[in-house]
Amino acid sequence: MNNQSFSPTGLNVSLGQGLEPVPGEFDFDLSTVDFNAVDFNIDLSDPMLDNAFDFMDNPSKYGLETGASNKSAVPAVPFLPPVHDSGSPGSSNMPDPSSPLISSTKVSERDGHSDEGSSAVSAGRGFLSSSFQPASHAERNPLLPTQAVRARPSKRQLDPVQARTMNEAKAAKQALALLVKKDVIRLLEDQEERVASLADKHSVTIDYIKRLITTTSGLKRKRAPGRMQALVHIKAQEVNASLPVGSKLKAPALRKLVDLDDELLEISDEKLEQAKREVDEKRLLSTRGARPNVASAGKDYSSTSQLIQKEFDSLHLRTGAVGFGFLAPASGDDRGRPIWFVAGNNSVDFVRRQLNTTMWDLLGQLELWASTKNSQKPSTVPDLQSQCSSIIASGLRYILNNKTVKMNYSNYHQAIVEKFHVRLIGLPNLATFKDVNGPIKPFDIKDLPTLEALHAVLESGTCLWARMSQDDIAEHSEWMKTQWRTVTAKTRTALKTYLESVGAPTAQAHREKRQHNEANGTGALATKKSVSKRLPPQPRSREFIEDSDEELDEDE
């Protein structure tokens, strides 16, 4: 039954649509009645109004049965008026209450005392299996970095003492806020008087003084993580890791703990730089990470699309620029409506004349393509390898304006970066794309998910070629010198280890053998002696000395 009405006196009690009085469940002491579902139509001029409370206190007097367990009254069957499908006499438009889309929740459960659903939407979703539940953007792309789901503490059940204490604290907080508001209003009034006196003193307008006071720069640059942000990040990892959800410390409390930690304040430069990099990665995840569920993705889509549309209109009004854009959800399960936005009316004429279509038709084609692209024939490894290699090579030719240049993967840093002063940025944060010589050749990647991630960033423009500044060129040159020394040292160490493992003679043995061969004049490495050294010893002087006969006689 629906919309039951009891009129023993001047009090008309009407149950809401979809409710049915169940024996033992309609409590006339109003302890379990949902006032949003029950409509009390009271005629104050009715003389029988005085007997209404007597009817509620003594239901047996009016033909009602009273339960002994819960003191509830149940109307007798002859006492109820005939009600048809619509919930009112004589109508036939109301659906059957036994339908699965109509909740049969009791009145006490509708008041918040039950965990069962009470709406048609929740009842309808209850009949869907888990396989038919809409998948989020993060579930469809498991390789993308995903933002963490914000954990919220469960609601606590407060006892009367705690509830009274919290109410008193809330009242005190409201009173304090009211005092602050009054003081701020008084401050603004005094400020108005002082501004007026300054304007009169310097012979300027009041608006000019206000502009000087309230003027701020509209340019907000992204600040790099500083020392304090890095220290707070380290302290948060130490303290909040062991705390339950709802009691984790916020940034102000963590900063006070940092000031009291002398050991943390004397952190080394290496650990500080590592903490700054972690803060950067956390910021990047919050701005580019995939939303963890459909609801958060839908809110992000709605707010960002409105912002884009507003910026398009503002840019056209400021500069006269013209353009158009389209935006559609990536899947039919996602929340959000497809939209198109233009900057200037000429953009619509351009689409109509040059593309021979309308904005709505083009938007419909985009929505259809976005919804059906995942149902197309899946890409294979050879296809993705070829497409990734083609995109990288064509991007290099485009940025250099050279149709003959080719991509060099094996000697990337010397042949591409050092020579042309360009580099490939935005590669996925995967180990397979990190190499000393540069990015790995797409044809060497055999993993399909990895190729899909690489192809996605290349198609979206996240991974692209960029020119290097003078500072980047100098930094890369210094890095190359360091890498060359490191690679050379590693190569020598590896060669020495290999020779020792196979039992080959060491460098010291080679030197001793060469010295022995040189000393003996043997061996392939011995130095060939000159002709003069191979002759018998000769006198040091070639001058001839003549001896006289007398000297010869004396000798004899």
DOFI-171243 format. One line per field, with one value per residue (C-alpha): residue number from 1; residue in one letter; x, y, z. Coordinates in steps of 0.05 Angstrom, whole numbers, plus 32768, in hexadecimal, padded with zeros to 4 digits. Each point is the difference from the previous one (the first is absolute). Layout:
<pts>
n (NUM;...)
res (A;...)
xx (X;...)
yy (Y;...)
zz (Z;...)
</pts>
This chain:
<pts>
n (1;2;3;4;5;6;7;8;9;10;11;12;13;14;15;16;17;18;19;20;21;22;23;24;25;26;27;28;29;30;31;32;33;34;35;36;37;38;39;40;41;42;43;44;45;46;47;48;49;50;51;52;53;54;55;56;57;58;59;60;61;62;63;64;65;66;67;68;69;70;71;72;73;74;75;76;77;78;79;80;81;82;83;84;85;86;87;88;89;90;91;92;93;94;95;96;97;98;99;100;101;102;103;104;105;106;107;108;109;110;111;112;113;114;115;116;117;118;119;120;121;122;123;124;125;126;127;128;129;130;131;132;133;134;135;136;137;138;139;140;141;142;143;144;145;146;147;148;149;150;151;152;153;154;155;156;157;158;159;160;161;162;163;164;165;166;167;168;169;170;171;172;173;174;175;176;177;178;179;180;181;182;183;184;185;186;187;188;189;190;191;192;193;194;195;196;197;198;199;200;201;202;203;204;205;206;207;208;209;210;211;212;213;214;215;216;217;218;219;220;221;222;223;224;225;226;227;228;229;230;231;232;233;234;235;236;237;238;239;240;241;242;243;244;245;246;247;248;249;250;251;252;253;254;255;256;257;258;259;260;261;262;263;264;265;266;267;268;269;270;271;272;273;274;275;276;277;278;279;280;281;282;283;284;285;286;287;288;289;290;291;292;293;294;295;296;297;298;299;300;301;302;303;304;305;306;307;308;309;310;311;312;313;314;315;316;317;318;319;320;321;322;323;324;325;326;327;328;329;330;331;332;333;334;335;336;337;338;339;340;341;342;343;344;345;346;347;348;349;350;351;352;353;354;355;356;357;358;359;360;361;362;363;364;365;366;367;368;369;370;371;372;373;374;375;376;377;378;379;380;381;382;383;384;385;386;387;388;389;390;391;392;393;394;395;396;397;398;399;400;401;402;403;404;405;406;407;408;409;410;411;412;413;414;415;416;417;418;419;420;421;422;423;424;425;426;427;428;429;430;431;432;433;434;435;436;437;438;439;440;441;442;443;444;445;446;447;448;449;450;451;452;453;454;455;456;457;458;459;460;461;462;463;464;465;466;467;468;469;470;471;472;473;474;475;476;477;478;479;480;481;482;483;484;485;486;487;488;489;490;491;492;493;494;495;496;497;498;499;500;501;502;503;504;505;506;507;508;509;510;511;512;513;514;515;516;517;518;519;520;521;522;523;524;525;526;527;528;529;530;531;532;533;534;535;536;537;538;539;540;541;542;543;544;545;546;547;548;549;550;551;552;553;554;555;556)
res (M;N;N;Q;S;F;S;P;T;G;L;N;V;S;L;G;Q;G;L;E;P;V;P;G;E;F;D;F;D;L;S;T;V;D;F;N;A;V;D;F;N;I;D;L;S;D;P;M;L;D;N;A;F;D;F;M;D;N;P;S;K;Y;G;L;E;T;G;A;S;N;K;S;A;V;P;A;V;P;F;L;P;P;V;H;D;S;G;S;P;G;S;S;N;M;P;D;P;S;S;P;L;I;S;S;T;K;V;S;E;R;D;G;H;S;D;E;G;S;S;A;V;S;A;G;R;G;F;L;S;S;S;F;Q;P;A;S;H;A;E;R;N;P;L;L;P;T;Q;A;V;R;A;R;P;S;K;R;Q;L;D;P;V;Q;A;R;T;M;N;E;A;K;A;A;K;Q;A;L;A;L;L;V;K;K;D;V;I;R;L;L;E;D;Q;E;E;R;V;A;S;L;A;D;K;H;S;V;T;I;D;Y;I;K;R;L;I;T;T;T;S;G;L;K;R;K;R;A;P;G;R;M;Q;A;L;V;H;I;K;A;Q;E;V;N;A;S;L;P;V;G;S;K;L;K;A;P;A;L;R;K;L;V;D;L;D;D;E;L;L;E;I;S;D;E;K;L;E;Q;A;K;R;E;V;D;E;K;R;L;L;S;T;R;G;A;R;P;N;V;A;S;A;G;K;D;Y;S;S;T;S;Q;L;I;Q;K;E;F;D;S;L;H;L;R;T;G;A;V;G;F;G;F;L;A;P;A;S;G;D;D;R;G;R;P;I;W;F;V;A;G;N;N;S;V;D;F;V;R;R;Q;L;N;T;T;M;W;D;L;L;G;Q;L;E;L;W;A;S;T;K;N;S;Q;K;P;S;T;V;P;D;L;Q;S;Q;C;S;S;I;I;A;S;G;L;R;Y;I;L;N;N;K;T;V;K;M;N;Y;S;N;Y;H;Q;A;I;V;E;K;F;H;V;R;L;I;G;L;P;N;L;A;T;F;K;D;V;N;G;P;I;K;P;F;D;I;K;D;L;P;T;L;E;A;L;H;A;V;L;E;S;G;T;C;L;W;A;R;M;S;Q;D;D;I;A;E;H;S;E;W;M;K;T;Q;W;R;T;V;T;A;K;T;R;T;A;L;K;T;Y;L;E;S;V;G;A;P;T;A;Q;A;H;R;E;K;R;Q;H;N;E;A;N;G;T;G;A;L;A;T;K;K;S;V;S;K;R;L;P;P;Q;P;R;S;R;E;F;I;E;D;S;D;E;E;L;D;E;D;E)
xx (8000;8015;7FED;7FD5;7FD4;7FE3;7FCA;7FE2;8002;8013;8048;800F;803F;8017;8038;8030;7FFF;801B;7FF5;7FD4;7FEA;801D;7FE4;802A;8028;7FD7;800F;7FD0;8030;8026;8042;800B;7FD7;8025;7FE3;8019;7FD5;7FC2;7FD4;7FD6;7FC5;7FE1;7FC2;8005;7FB7;7FE7;7FDC;8017;8049;7FFD;7FF2;803D;8030;7FCD;7FFF;804C;8001;7FC5;7FFF;7FD6;7FC5;7FFE;8006;804B;802A;803B;803F;801C;8049;800C;7FC0;7FEE;7FB9;7FE9;7FC1;7FCA;7FF0;7FBA;801D;802B;7FE3;8006;803F;8011;8043;800D;7FFE;7FBF;7FB8;7FE8;8043;8028;8044;802B;8031;7FFA;8024;8018;802C;804B;800C;7FD2;8021;7FDA;8028;7FDC;7FF1;8032;8036;7FF1;8011;8048;7FFF;8010;8038;7FD1;7FF4;7FC0;8003;7FEF;8046;8023;7FCE;800A;804B;7FFB;7FE7;803E;8039;8047;8012;7FCE;8018;8020;804C;8027;8036;8035;7FE5;8000;8049;8024;8045;7FF2;8014;7FC1;7FEF;7FF4;7FB9;7FF8;7FF2;7FCC;7FF5;7FBF;7FCC;8005;7FC4;8000;7FE3;7FD5;803B;802B;7FC7;7FF2;804A;8006;7FC1;801B;8043;7FDA;7FD8;803F;8021;7FC4;8001;804A;7FF5;7FC9;8030;8035;7FCD;7FEB;8049;800E;7FC3;8018;8046;7FE3;7FD8;8040;8025;7FCB;800A;804B;7FFE;7FD2;802F;803C;7FDC;7FED;8047;8023;7FC9;7FF3;7FC2;7FEB;8001;8049;8013;7FD9;8023;8043;7FEC;7FE1;8029;8021;8023;7FD4;803C;8009;803E;800A;8031;8034;8000;802A;8026;7FC5;7FD1;8032;800A;7FB5;7FFA;8034;7FDF;7FBC;801B;801C;7FC4;7FC2;8013;7FEB;7FC4;7FB9;7FD4;7FE2;8038;8039;8025;7FF8;8036;8001;8009;8035;8026;8003;801C;8034;8017;800A;8027;8049;8016;7FD0;8017;8047;7FEC;8033;7FF9;7FF5;7FC5;7FE3;8003;7FE0;7FC7;7FF6;7FFA;7FCC;7FD8;8003;7FE7;7FC7;7FEC;8003;7FD5;7FCB;7FFD;8009;7FEE;7FC2;7FC3;7FF3;7FB5;7FC8;7FE4;8041;800F;7FBB;8009;8044;7FE5;7FC6;8029;803A;7FD2;7FDD;8043;8017;7FC0;8007;8049;7FEF;7FCC;802E;803A;7FD5;7FE7;8046;8027;7FCE;801D;7FD3;7FFD;7FD5;8005;7FDB;7FFF;7FDF;8005;802F;7FCB;7FB5;8007;8021;7FD8;7FFE;7FDF;8026;8007;801D;8019;8016;8025;7FDC;7FC6;802E;8017;7FBB;8000;8044;7FE7;7FC2;8024;8044;7FED;7FBA;7FE0;7FE3;801B;7FCB;800D;804B;7FF4;7FD4;8035;8034;7FD4;7FF2;8049;8014;7FCC;8010;804C;8009;7FD3;8029;8033;8037;8044;8038;8048;801C;7FCC;8010;804B;7FFA;7FD2;802C;803F;7FDD;7FE7;8045;8023;7FCD;8003;804C;7FFB;7FCB;8025;8042;7FDD;802B;7FE0;803F;8013;7FF7;7FF6;803D;7FED;8044;8026;7FC8;8026;803B;7FDD;7FBE;8005;8048;7FFA;7FBB;7FF3;7FBB;7FE8;7FC3;7FDA;7FC3;8012;7FD8;801E;8012;8044;7FFD;8004;803E;8043;8046;8000;7FB9;7FBA;7FF8;7FEC;7FB5;800F;8028;7FC2;7FD8;7FCF;7FBB;7FEB;8042;7FF8;7FB9;8017;8037;7FD0;7FCD;8032;801B;7FBA;7FE8;803E;8018;8040;801E;8040;8017;803A;8034;8014;8048;7FFE;7FE5;8036;8037;7FE2;7FFA;8049;8017;7FD4;801D;8047;7FEC;7FDD;803D;802F;7FCF;7FF6;804C;800F;7FC9;801B;8047;7FE7;7FD6;803A;802F;7FCD;7FF5;804B;800A;7FC5;801C;8047;801E;8041;7FF9;801E;8039;8013;8000;802E;8032;8001;800C;803A;8020;7FFB;801E;803A;800F;7FEF;7FCE;7FB6;7FD2;7FFF;804D;801E;802B;8049;8021;803B;8033;7FEE;800A;8049;803C;8018;8027;802F;7FDD;802D;8012;803F;8042;803C;8045;8035;804A;8036;8022;7FC3;7FFB;8048;7FF8;7FC4;8028)
yy (8000;8048;8042;7FE4;8032;7FFA;8031;7FEA;8049;8042;7FE7;7FE6;7FD5;7FEF;7FD0;8014;7FE2;7FB9;7FF2;7FC9;7FF8;7FC0;7FE1;8014;8035;8040;8020;8037;801B;801F;7FE0;7FDD;8029;8021;8046;8007;7FC4;8010;803B;801C;8028;8021;802A;8030;8013;7FB9;7FF8;7FB8;8016;7FFA;7FB5;7FF4;7FF5;7FD4;7FD5;7FF9;7FEF;7FCF;7FE0;7FC5;802F;800D;7FB8;7FFA;7FC7;8011;7FD5;7FF1;7FFB;8043;8026;8009;8005;7FDB;8018;7FCC;7FEC;801F;8041;800B;8022;7FDD;8015;7FEF;7FFD;804A;8007;802A;7FE7;7FF8;8006;7FCB;801E;7FEA;7FC6;7FC0;8005;7FB9;8017;7FF7;804A;8014;7FFA;7FDB;801E;8009;8043;7FF6;7FED;803E;8029;7FEA;7FC1;7FCF;7FF6;7FE9;802F;8027;8020;7FE5;8010;7FD7;7FC8;7FFF;7FFE;7FC7;7FD2;800E;7FCF;8018;7FF2;8035;8036;803A;7FFE;803E;8020;7FE4;7FB9;8004;8017;7FDA;8017;804A;801E;8003;802F;7FDF;7FFC;802F;7FD8;801E;7FEC;7FDD;8027;7FF6;7FF0;8034;7FF5;8037;801E;8005;801D;8034;8012;8007;802B;802E;8005;800F;8036;801F;7FFF;8022;8035;800C;8004;8034;802A;7FFC;8015;803C;8015;7FF9;802B;8035;7FFC;800B;803C;801E;7FF1;8024;803E;7FFD;7FF5;803C;802B;7FEA;8010;8045;800C;7FEE;8019;7FBC;7FD6;7FCA;7FCC;8010;7FF4;7FBE;7FE9;800D;7FD8;7FC4;7FFB;7FBC;7FDE;7FD3;7FD7;7FC2;7FD9;7FB9;7FFE;7FCA;7FD7;8023;7FE6;8005;7FDB;7FC7;7FFC;8000;7FC8;7FD6;800D;7FEE;7FBC;7FF3;8016;7FF4;7FBA;7FE2;802C;7FEA;8024;803F;800D;800F;8041;803B;802D;8034;7FCB;7FDC;8041;800A;7FBA;8010;803C;7FD5;7FC9;8016;7FC0;800D;8048;7FE7;7FD2;7FF4;8021;7FBC;7FEE;8046;7FFC;7FBB;801C;803A;7FCF;7FD8;8040;8010;7FB9;8008;8042;7FE2;7FC6;802F;8027;7FC9;7FC0;7FDA;8008;7FC1;7FFB;8017;8034;8027;7FFC;801C;803B;800F;7FFD;802F;8035;7FFF;8004;803C;8021;7FF3;801E;803D;800A;7FF9;8037;802D;7FF7;8013;803F;8014;7FF2;7FF2;7FBA;7FCD;7FB5;7FC5;7FC2;7FC0;7FD7;7FBD;7FC9;7FC6;7FCB;7FF9;7FED;8042;8039;8042;801B;800F;804A;802D;8047;8037;8041;802E;7FF2;7FFA;7FBD;7FE2;8019;7FE1;7FBC;8006;8018;7FDE;7FBE;7FFB;7FEE;801F;8005;7FD0;7FCC;8003;7FFB;7FC3;7FDE;800E;7FE3;7FC2;7FF6;8008;7FCE;7FCB;8005;7FCD;7FCE;8002;7FCB;7FFE;8018;7FCD;8006;800A;8037;8026;7FF9;801C;8039;8015;7FFF;8029;8035;8009;8005;8030;802C;8005;8013;8034;8024;8001;8010;7FCB;7FC8;7FD6;7FFB;7FBC;7FEC;7FE0;7FD7;7FDF;8042;802F;8031;800B;7FFC;8023;8029;8019;800C;801F;8019;7FDF;7FC9;7FD3;8012;7FE3;7FB7;7FD2;7FF5;7FB7;7FDF;7FE4;8047;8013;7FF1;801E;8009;801C;7FE6;7FB7;7FF2;7FF0;7FC1;7FE6;8005;7FBF;8010;8015;802B;8025;800E;8018;8030;801B;8007;8025;8036;8008;8009;8030;802C;7FF5;7FE0;802E;801F;8041;8030;8009;8041;8015;7FEA;7FBC;7FF8;8010;7FD2;7FC7;8009;7FFA;7FC3;7FE0;8009;7FDF;7FC7;7FF5;7FFA;7FD1;7FD5;7FFC;7FEC;7FCC;7FE4;7FFA;7FDF;7FCF;7FEF;7FF3;7FD4;7FD8;7FF5;7FE8;7FD0;7FDF;7FFD;8030;8023;8042;8043;7FF7;7FBE;8021;8037;7FCF;7FD6;803D;8017;7FBB;7FFC;8045;7FEE;7FBF;8018;7FC9;7FFC;8022;803F;8006;803F;7FF3;8017;802F;7FEC;8028;7FDB;7FBD;8011;7FEE;8037;8037;8036;803D;802E;7FF6;802B;7FDA;8009;7FF5;7FE1;800F;7FCB;8017;7FF4;7FBB;7FF1;8016;7FD3;7FC5)
zz (8000;7FF6;801F;8038;8025;8047;8015;8043;8016;7FE3;7FF7;7FBA;7FFE;7FB9;7FF2;7FC8;7FBC;7FFE;804A;801B;8048;801B;8041;803A;7FDB;8001;8043;8015;8035;7FC5;8014;7FBE;7FCF;7FC6;7FFC;7FB9;7FEC;802B;7FF0;803A;7FE5;803E;7FFC;803B;7FF8;8009;8043;8004;8006;804C;7FFA;7FD4;803A;8023;7FC1;8002;804A;7FFD;7FBC;8018;800B;7FB5;7FE8;7FFC;801B;802C;8001;8044;7FEC;7FDE;8012;7FB8;7FE4;7FC3;7FDC;7FF4;7FB9;7FFD;801A;7FC1;7FC3;7FBC;7FDD;7FB7;7FDB;8001;804B;8000;7FF9;7FB9;7FDC;7FDA;7FEF;803A;7FF5;8026;8044;7FF6;7FC6;800D;7FF1;803A;8043;8036;8038;8041;801E;8037;7FCD;7FD7;803D;7FFB;802C;7FC8;7FCE;7FC9;7FC6;7FFB;7FBB;7FBC;7FE6;8035;7FF8;7FB5;8007;8031;7FC8;7FD5;8004;800C;7FB7;7FE9;802F;7FDA;7FFE;8011;7FD6;802F;7FFA;7FB4;8001;8037;7FEB;800C;8043;802A;8039;8043;8019;803A;803E;802F;8048;8011;8026;804A;802C;8037;8045;801F;8026;7FC3;7FD6;8036;8004;7FB4;7FFD;8036;7FDB;7FBF;8022;801E;7FBC;7FDF;8036;7FF5;7FB5;800C;802A;7FCA;7FCC;8029;800A;7FB6;7FF0;8031;7FE1;7FBA;8019;801E;7FC0;7FD7;802B;7FFB;7FB4;7FF9;802A;7FD7;7FBF;801A;8019;7FBE;7FD2;7FDF;7FFA;8031;7FC9;7FF1;8049;8000;7FC1;8020;803D;7FDD;7FC1;7FF8;7FC6;7FD6;7FEA;802B;7FEE;8015;8038;8004;8040;8035;803B;8030;7FD1;7FFA;804C;800C;7FCD;8025;8044;7FE3;7FE9;8046;8029;7FD7;7FE9;8043;800E;7FEE;7FCE;801D;8031;7FD0;800C;7FD1;7FE4;803A;8035;7FD7;7FF7;804C;8007;7FCB;8028;803D;7FDC;8000;7FDC;7FC7;7FF9;7FF4;7FC7;7FC8;7FBC;7FDD;802C;7FF9;7FB4;8002;802B;7FCF;7FC7;8026;800D;7FB5;7FEF;8032;7FE1;7FBA;8016;801C;7FBF;7FCC;8024;7FEA;802B;8029;7FF4;7FD2;8030;800A;7FB5;7FF0;8030;7FE3;7FB9;800F;8024;7FCE;7FC3;801E;800D;7FB8;7FE4;802B;7FED;7FB6;8004;802A;7FD0;7FC4;8024;8015;7FC1;7FC9;7FF5;7FDD;8009;8013;802A;8011;803F;800C;8035;7FEF;800C;8005;8049;8012;801B;7FDB;7FC2;7FBF;7FF1;7FCB;800A;7FD0;8003;7FD0;7FD2;7FC4;801A;7FF5;7FB9;7FF5;8015;7FD4;7FC2;8003;8021;7FE2;8042;803E;8047;801A;7FCB;800D;804A;7FF6;7FD6;8035;8037;7FD6;7FF0;8049;8017;7FCB;7FFB;8037;7FDC;7FC0;7FEC;8034;7FEB;7FF9;8015;7FB9;7FF2;803F;7FF5;7FBA;8015;803B;7FD5;7FCA;8030;8020;7FBD;7FE1;803E;7FFA;7FB6;800F;8038;7FD8;7FBE;7FE0;7FD7;7FFD;8049;8021;8048;8020;803D;800D;8002;8014;802C;7FD1;7FBC;8012;8040;7FF9;7FB6;7FF8;8047;8004;802D;800A;8040;8022;7FFA;802E;8044;7FF2;8007;7FB9;7FE4;8029;7FE0;8004;7FB4;7FFD;7FF6;7FED;7FB9;7FFC;7FD7;803C;802E;7FFE;8038;7FE7;803D;7FFE;7FB6;800C;8035;7FD3;7FC5;802C;8017;7FB9;7FE2;8037;7FF8;8047;7FE4;7FCB;7FE6;8020;7FF3;8036;8020;800A;8048;7FEC;7FCB;8033;8033;7FCE;7FEB;8048;8009;7FC2;801B;8041;7FDC;7FD2;803C;8022;7FC3;7FF3;8048;7FFF;7FBE;801B;8040;7FD9;7FD1;803A;8023;7FC0;7FF4;8047;7FFA;7FC1;801B;7FCE;8012;8023;7FEB;8032;7FE0;7FBB;8018;8020;7FC1;7FD4;802C;7FFE;7FB4;7FF8;802E;7FDB;7FBB;7FF5;7FF7;7FD1;802A;8004;7FE2;7FC3;800D;7FCF;7FD5;8028;8040;7FDF;7FEA;802D;802F;7FDE;801C;8019;7FD7;7FB7;8004;7FEF;802F;7FE3;802E;7FF6;7FFA;8040;802A;7FE3;8010;8048;8008;7FE8)
</pts>
